[in-house]
Amino acid sequence: MEEKKLDINSILGFVLIFGILMYMLWQNQPTPEELEAQEKAKQEQVEAEKNANSVEQTKVTTTEDFSTGATTDSLKLIGLKNKFGAFAYSATNVTDEETVVESDLLALKFNNKGGYLSEVKLKKFVDFKGKPIYLVKDNNASFNIHFGTTDSRILNTKDLYFQPTVTKNGSNTIVSMKLKVSENKFLEYRYELKEGDYMMDFSIKSQGLSDVINSSQPIDLDWDLKTYRHAKSVTYENRYTEVVYEYEGGKDNYLGQRELSEDVAEDVTYIAFKQHFFTSVLLADTPFKSAKLVSKNLVKDEEIDTLYTKSFAAKLPLELSGGEINKQMDWYYGPSDYKILDKYNRNLDEIVPLGWGIFGWINRYVFIPFFAFLGGFLPWGIAIIVMTISIKLLMSFVQYKQFLSQAKLKILKPELDALREKYKDNKMKAQQETLALQTKAGASPMAGCLPALIQLPVFYALFQFFPSAFDLRQKSFLWVEDLSSYDTIAELPFHVPFYGDHVSLFPILASIAIFFYMQLTTGQQMASQPTQDGMPDMAKMMKYMMYFSPIMMLFFFNNYASGLSLYYFISNLISIGIILVIKNFILDEDKIHAQIQENKKKPKKENRFQRKMAEMMEQAEKQKQMQQKKK
């Protein structure tokens, strides 16, 4: 957590500046004669501006006590009516200064011009270079209300000056930004910052403006943000930087990863400009009727160091009630941490890409709680290993079933080859006899496919889990500095397409483990396949996959999170060990052969699927025979 420190030079500087300001205020107090001359000059200036149809802003000096909200005016704002209509007399503080407030989690700045957040710093986090995390800074964001007035003018709040007032409500800090027509007529942005909370109350409210705002013209709220780069890998971070939104009573969606993505949604309850591990969210108590959303990729060349990753924009309509604006909302500026977002009970957990359907369910209710439990008393790298071992041991029965099915088919291979040779001129009959023999022996190929299908939800859920695990961010393990980013053992003096300019060790280890695992499984699978036409090509393709998959792993995961590569490395090592144990100590081919022979003697009851397949084959065989007779 960053701490603010004041040295003696800073204190002396502040005292000196304060003294100079007080002296200038005392010196600028006008005499009665000067007041009369100023008033005459003002009238002449107004007339001159009307004739020229131009506007010039008169400087105002204001001292303000932000703890009480009290304001002392040395000069009233004049001369802006031609440009801003009724809002010419909006605020008494018309400087470009910023209002600064803080909580234990956030440091915020509000720009008096426009009244919006001009800087948002997350105090507890730093980026890959050790610099503070800023979600908003240096004009990368804008917030504007666009509306028409009854005197046929079009105004943008980002061009107008708001009067700031800061007060306290218990431990909460309230920032009121008022765009004034008079003391009783204004447009107000109200922010309430809470200790220990990344969520901030926000409302837009107008008072006495029903005769100023043109209700026949649309009132649009525009929110734009260019997302800063915070991670070492631009490619990896940009893949998880996107617009996420909820609409129509609970549905969630996101814009794609194209160069330019656009969408229009109805009844939108929140919009999240999500980065990989941090997010900015605007939530509405009552849905916006519609939202026009735009996402643009700003990374043109990943080899060049970049400041921004994507540009997001949202256009939202505001409705009038009794001629006034009254919209209750919330801002969330904080980490994309599932545990934090889920506590708000506003469906914000959907911002974290955990996968759809059963994949998301497995992550939410199994992997996230279990991983958080392990991380409570283990280093995060060890927690990944323990979690991987636990999952593989629980799924070992699936591998056993799969390997047993392949072993049975391997034993039946001579008989299956004999059937195919016997009916080589009648492929349909060969298939019928093959299915009958496999069913009778209890060695259906489906018995090997089903266990593999059971593993798919777990495999995909973990693929989604590790890149989204906020707990892994900037956690070290062995030579890895950050488990949420790639590890580096060597820097390359050039950039390799699809690979990068560095060498990561964990993807290499994972690729080697995958190669040996595929050698074991491919060899067993090929030995269990019956000889038939096309098999040489099939064998060639399987051998090709045995080499292609590790190479693809090596390239694809070189820029991925090292925590994910660590999982695949350990997972494949355990799979190799389980297969060797099953093959050498559990499965006995002689016993399996004897069991198959016993099964063949017993009448085998076909299940519904097997009966249906047999009936379809018989019908196909009859149709073929009838066609041959007709010929």
N, C-alpha and C positions, 0 to 999 in steps of 0.2 A: 504494500500500500504506500502510495506516494505521500510524503509529508511536506508541508509548506514550512519554510524556514525564513525568518527575517533577521538579517544582520544589522549592525549599527548604522551602516551607510544607508540601507533602505529606510530605516526609521527616521533618520535625519532628513532624507529626501522627502518623505511624506510630510513631515513637520514643516519643511521649507515651502513645499507646494501649497499646503493648507494656509500658511501665513500669507503667501503671495495672493491667493484667491481672496482671502478676507480683506486684504488691503485694497485690492482692485474693486471689490464690492463697495467698500467705504468711500473710495475715491469717486466711484461712478454714481453716487447718490445725487440726483439732479436738484437744482434750486428751483423755486417757483418760476423764475424767468425762463430757465432752461426747459421746464415742463411745457410752458406756453409755446416756446419756439419749436419744441419737438412735435407738439400737437399740430401746429400749423404745417410743419414739414411733412408730417404723416398724411394730412389731407391732400397736399400737393402731390405726394408720391402715389397715392391711390388713384388720383385723377390721371396722372401720367401713365400709370400701368393700364388703366382702362382704355385709354386712347391707343396705346401700343399693343394691347391684347397680349401682354406678356406678364410673367410673374417672377418676382425676385424675393427670396426669403430673407426676412429680417432676423438678425441674430438675437438670441435670447440668453440671458444669463440666469441660471437657476441654481439654488442650493437646495438640497433635499436630504431629509433625515430618513433613510430607508428603514430604520427600525420602527418608526411610527407612521411613516407615510406622509408626514407633514411637508408642504411645499411652500417656499417663499418666492414670489415672482418679482423680479426687478423690472420687467418689461413685458407687456402683453404681445402675443403674436398677432401680426396684422398682414394684410396685403396678399393673401393666397386665394381669395374667393374666385378669381377668374379661372384658376386651375382646378381647385378642389371643391368649389361650390360651398355648401354648408359646412364642410369639414375644414374650411379655412381657419376656423377658430377652435380646432380640435384639441391641441395639447399645449401646455405651457412649457414643457421640456422638449424642445425640438432639435436636440443635438443627436449626433450619430453614436452617442455613448451606449455602453452595454450595462445591463443590470446583472449582477453576479450573485448566485446563491449556491449553497452546497448542502448535501446530506452526507451520511457516512459512506454511501455508495456512489453518488453522482456529484459531479461539479458542472453547473449549468451557467450559461450566459444567454441573456435575452437582448436582442437588438431593439433599441427604442424605435428605430425606423422599421416599421413592419410588425413589431410586437412579437416576433416569433423566436424560437430557440436558434441561436446562432452558434452555439457550441455545447456539445455533450461529451463529457469525459467520464469513462468508467474507471473509478479510482483504484480498484483492486486488481486490474489486469494490465499487462503490457504485451506488445507485439513481439514478433520473432527477433527484432533488433533491440528489444528491451525498452522501447519507447511507449509512452502511455497510449491506451486505446481511446481514440476519438471516433465517435460515430458521426458527429457533426462538427465541422471546423472549417474555417477559411472559405466560406461561401459554397460549400459542397451541397447545401440543402437550401430549399426555399419553401415558404408556406404563405399562401396568398388567397384572399377572398376577392373575387371579381364580380362586380355588380354595377347596375345602372342606378342613376338618381332621377328624381322627379323633375329636375331641371335639365334633363337630356344629356347627362354626362356619364362617362364610364370610368369607374374608379377601381384601383387595385390597392389593397391595404399595404402591400409591400412598399409602396411609394409614400405612405403617410406616416406621420410621427405619433407614437403612442406615449401616454404619460404613465410611467411605472410607479407602482406602490408595492412595497414589501411589508407583510405583517406576519405575525405568528399566531397559530392556533394550536396551543399545547406545544408538542414537539414538531408539529408540521409547519412548513414554511409556505406561505401563500404569496404568489406573485400576480398582481393585477396589472394588466396593460390596457389602458383606456384610450380609445380614439374618440375625442370629444368634439361635439358641436357646441355644447354648453355644459354646465355642471350637471344638468338633469337629462341631457341627451348625449348618448355615447354608444360605441361598440366596444365590448370588453372581451379580452382573452383572460381567462382565469386559470392559473396553474396552482396545484397544491402538491408539494413535494413532501414525501413521508420518509422518516428514518427507517432504515432496514428494508426498503422496498424499491424495486426498480420500476414499479407502476406508479404513474403520476396522474391525479385527477386533472381533467382539462374540460373547459366549457367555453362556448362562444355564445355571447348574449348581447342583444341590443336593447336599448331603452329609449323610448321617445323618438324613434327613427321611422315610424310608419309613414310620416309625411315627407321623408327624405329618400328612402329606398323605393325604387320603382318595382312594384310587385309583378308587373307584366313581363319583366325581363328575367332570364335565368340568373340565379346566384350560384356561382361555382367556387368550390374550395379546391385549390391546386396544391398538391404536395409533391415535391421533387427531391430526389436524393441521389448523389453519386457515391458509391460505396468505396471506402478506402481499402487498400490491400493491408492485411494484417498477418498473413501466413507466409512461410518460406516458399511454398510451391504455389505459383499463380494459377497453374493449370488445375490443381486439386481444389484450391479455394474457390475458383470461379465455377467449378462444377456444382458446388453446393450453394452458390449465391443466386437467389431467385426471388420472385414475387410470389408470396403465398397469400391466399385470401379465403374467407369463409362467406358463403352466400346461401340464400334461400333456406334459412332455418337450420343450418348445421352442415351443409355440404362444404367440402374444402377442395381447393384446386390450386394450381400454380402455373405460371407462365413458363414456356419452354426455354431451352438453352440455345435457341437460334440467335443470329446476329441481331435481329429485331423481332420481338414478340409483342403482340397486342391482343387484348381481349376486352369484352364488355360483359359485366355481370349485373344481376339485379338483387336487391335486398341484401346488401353487403354489410356484414357485422364487424369485420376487421380486415385490415390490409397490413401485411408484414413485408417490409423490405429486408429480406433475410440475407445475411452473410453466412459464412460457414459456421462460425461459432458465436456470432453476435447478431442481434436483430433489432430493428426499429419497427414498432407496431402502433398503428392508430386504430383504436377500438371505439365503437359507437354503442351507446345504451339502446337506442332505437336504430334499426338498419338504415343505411343510405339507400334510397330508391334504386340507384344504379351507380356503377363505377366504371370508368374507362381507364384501363391499366396498360402501361407500356414498359417494356424492358429492352435495354439496348446494351450489347456487349461492347466494352471499351478497350478490351485487350486485343490489339491487332497483331502483336508479335510477342510471343511468350519468352523469347530470348532477351528482350529488352526490359529493364527494370521499369515497373509501372507504378503509378500512384493510385489509380482507380481501377476497379474491376468491371463494374456495371453501372448503368444509369437507369434509375427507376422514376416513373411518373404516375400519379393518380389524379384523376379529375372526378370530383364528387359534388353532386348537387345539394344545396342547402334549401330547406323549405321555410316559408314564413308562417307564423301562427299569430293571427291578429295583427299582421303587418310588421311583426318583430321576429328576430332570429333568436332561437333558444335551443342549442344543441349540446347535449351532455356526452362527453367522450372521455377517453383515457389515452395516455401515452405510455408505452413500454419501451424503455431503452435498457438493454441488458443482454446477458448471455443467452444463447440458444440451448439452454440446459433443460432437458426434459423434466427433471425433478422440480425445477423452479417454475417452469411454465405450467405444469400440470396442477400445481397448487392453486392457481387462480380459478379453476373450474369454468373456464370460458373457451374451452376447446383449443387453447393455444398450443397444446402438446402436438397438434397436427402440423405445426411449423417444423418440427424435427422429423426428417424423412426416415421413418422406421419401417416403411413398407406398408402395403395395403393388405386388407383381409387377414388371413391367418398369420402372415409374416409379421405384421404389426402387432398382432395379439401375442405372439410368442415373445417378441421383444419387450412389450409393455409389462407383461405379467410373469415372465420367466427370467429373461436375460438381464434386464435392467435391475430388478431387485436383487438377483443373485450376484451380479457383478458389484453392485454397491455394497453388499454384505462382505464380499471378499476384500474389496478395497478399504473397508473399515479397519482391517488389521494386517493387510499385506501390502507390500509395494505393488504399484499398478502393473508392472511387467510380470511379476510373479502371479498376480491375480489373473492375468490373461492365460498363463500356463495352467494354473489350477482349474480355471473355468473350462479350458479346452480339454483337459484330461477328463473332467467330470462328464462333459457332453459325449466324448468319444466312448467312455465306458458305458454310459447309458444306452448308446446307440450300437454297442458291440453286437447285441443279439441280431440286429439288422444285417450286419456284415456276415455273421455266422449263417443266417438263413440264405443270404445271397451266395455265399461260397459253397454251402451245402447243395444248393440247386445246381450250380455249375459242376460240382463233383458228380452228382447223379447223371447229368447229361453227358459228362465225359465217359462214364462207365457204359452208358447206353449207346455211345457213338458207333461201335461196330454193328449193332443190330439196326440202328437207324440208317447207316450207310447201306446195309444189305436190303432194306425195304426200298430205298431210293433206286438201287440198282435193279431190283425186281420189277418195279413199276416205272422205269425210266421213260417209257413211252406214254405214260398216263400220269401226269403230274398231280392231277386232282386226286386220283386214287392214292398216290404216294403220300399226299398231305393228310388224307383221311386215316391211313394206316399209321402214319407217324404220330398224329394226335392221339389215336387210340392207344398206341404203345406207351406214350408218355403219360397219359392219364392213368393207365393201368399200373404203371410202375411208380406213380406218384412223383414224377419228375417233370412237371410242366414248366416251360420257359417263363410263364407268368409268375411262378414262385420266386424267380430271381429278379423280375422287374418290379414287383410290388415293394420289396424292401428298399430298392433304389429310390422309388417315388416317395417313400416315407422320409428319406433323408433330405429331399429337396427343400421342403419348408424350413428346416433347420439351417441348411446351407445358405439359403437366400437371406433368412432373417439375420444371421451373423454377418453376412456381407453388408447389410444395411446398418447393423448395430455399431460396429467398430468405427466407421468414419463419422458417426454422429455422437459418439461417446465424449461428452464435454470433459469428463473426469480425466481423460487421457491427455488433454491439452497441456503441453509444456511439462509433462512428466517424463523423467529420464529412466533408462534401463540399460545396463551394460554400456555399450558404446553409443547408444541412442540418446540424443539430447531431448527429443520430443516425440513421444509415441503417437501423437496425432498427425505427424508429418513424416516425410521420408528420412531415413538415416543416410549418412554419407561417410564412406570410407575412402573415397578418392574424388577429386575434382578433375573433370576433363577440360582440356584447353579448347575444345570445340563442342558444338551442339549436335547430337545425334537425333535425327527425326524419330519421333514417337518414343524416344528413350530419355533424352535430356542431356545435361552437361555434367552429370555426376554419376557415381556408382554406389548403389545401395546394397548392403550385404544381405539383409533379411530376404529380399526377393530372390537373390541367388540361392540361398539355402533352401527356400521354399520350392524353387524350380527343381533343384537336385532331388529333393524329397518326392516331389510329384513324379519325376522321371522313374525313380525306382518303384514307386507305388504302381505306376501304370505298367511297368514291366511285369510285375507280379500278377496284376489283375488281367492284363491283356493276354498273357501267356495262358492263364487258366481258362479264360473265355474262349480263346482260339482252339484249345484242346478239347473243349466241350461242344464245339460247333460241328454238325455233321457235314461230310463232304458233299458238295453239290455244285451245280453250275454257278459261276460267278464268285465262288469262294476265294480264288486267287486274288481277284480284285478287292474283295472284302478284307482279306488278310493284309494286302498292301495298304489299304486305307487306314486300318487299325494301327499298323506300324508307323504310318505317317503321323497319325494323331498322337502316338506315343512320344514323338519328337517335337511335334508342333505345339502341344499344350504347354510344356515347360518353357519353350521359347516365348510363347505368348504371355505366360505368367511373368517372365523376366522383364519384358518390355512394359506390360500393362501396369505392373505394381511398382515400377521404379520410382514413380512420383506419388504413389499412394501412401497412406498412413503406415508407418512401420509396425504399429500395433496389429493391423490386419495381416501383414506379411508374417509377423511372428505367429499369429494364430494358425495360418495355413501351414507354416513350417512344422509346428508342434503337432498339428492335426494329422498331417501326412506321415510323420514319424510314428505316431501312435497307430495309425491305420496299418502301416507296414508291420509293426510289432504284432498287432492283433491277427493279421493274415498269417504270419509265420507261426504263431501259436496255434491257430485253428488248423493250419495245414499239417503241422508236424506233431501236434500233441492231442488234438481233439478228433479230427476226422480220420476214420479208418476205412479206406476204400474197400477192403475185403468185407467188412461188416455191412457197408452200404450196399455192395453188390448182392450179398446174401439177402438183405432186407428187400431189395428191388425184386429179386426172384420170388420171395414170399408174397410180395404185393401183387405180382403178376398172376399168382395162383388164385388170389381172392377175388370175388366179384367186386368190381369197383363201381360205386354209385357216382354217376356223373352229376355235377352241379348244373345249375340253370344255364350258365354261360357255355359250358362244354356241350350241353345238349343242343343249344342254339347253333353253335359252330358246326356240330356234326350234321344237323339238319340242313344248314345252308350248303355244306359241302355235298351232301347227298343230292339235293335239288340241282346244284350246279352240274353234278355228274350226270344226272338224268337228262337235263337239257342238252348237254354235250352229246350224249348218246342219240337223242332224238334228231339233233341236227345232222349227225353222221349218217343216220338211216335215210333222212330226206335227200342227202347228197347222193 
